[in-house]
Amino acid sequence: NAGVMQNPRHLVRRRGQEARLRCSPMKGHSHVYWYRQLPEEGLKFMVYLQKENIIDESGMPKERFSAEFPKEGPSILRIQQVVRGDSAAYFCASSEIRDTEAFFGQGTRLTVV
Amino acid sequence: ELKVEQNPLFLSMQEGKNYTIYCNYSTTSDRLYWYRQDPGKSLESLFVLLSNGAVKQEGRLMASLDTKARLSTLHITAAVHDLSATYFCAVSPGGSQGNLIFGKGTKLSVKP
């Protein structure tokens, strides 16, 4: 059973471009969570999704950031018009149901130049 | 707002020594988690503590939880170089493991 798969592992974007980060949850998991980790910081919760639904987006910036988890395919975290401050590691985690253990992916390290 | 504070943030210790990392949180939470992160890697779950007085041990690491004091500790016994990593504690305000509040992490370096 493959773990949580994120791609790409590393992503470089110029200021103003769009970044798309993908997360395929573990098999059988329908709950996905996205976190952002700035250098030398802990992870900060961004958004919690179930298939086709956003359950909690209290940690998402109001502008430029969006997330989806379609019926088919991976969850996508989309950042429009990236700025230098978006440079961070973005992790997703998945769980089978809400209160069970969540497993983290390897992360996508976004660098905005 | 729930806050999680860890100390120390940096810890350099010699092999064979013992030390404790502290994790304080600001409001009630019924679950506390400890993770390990190696540089450039993901988070590895170490312990999940579910109740007051809970104590769990794995190898040279032991974690405990005091919900009344809102304090968890991660004790390292006879440290070895392989334990060098960053250790995070996290709490779940709503009980779900998904939307966790993390501390800033303790960067542990174990030197020969």
Interface residues (C-beta under 8 A of the other chain):
Chain A: H31 Y33 E40 E41 G42 L43 K44 F45 Y48 D56 S58 G59 F91 A93 S95 R98 D99 T100 E101 A102 F103 F104 G105 Q106 G107 R109
Chain B: V4 G40 K41 S42 L43 S45 V48 F88 A90 G95 S96 Q97 G98 N99 L100 I101 F102 G103 K104 G105
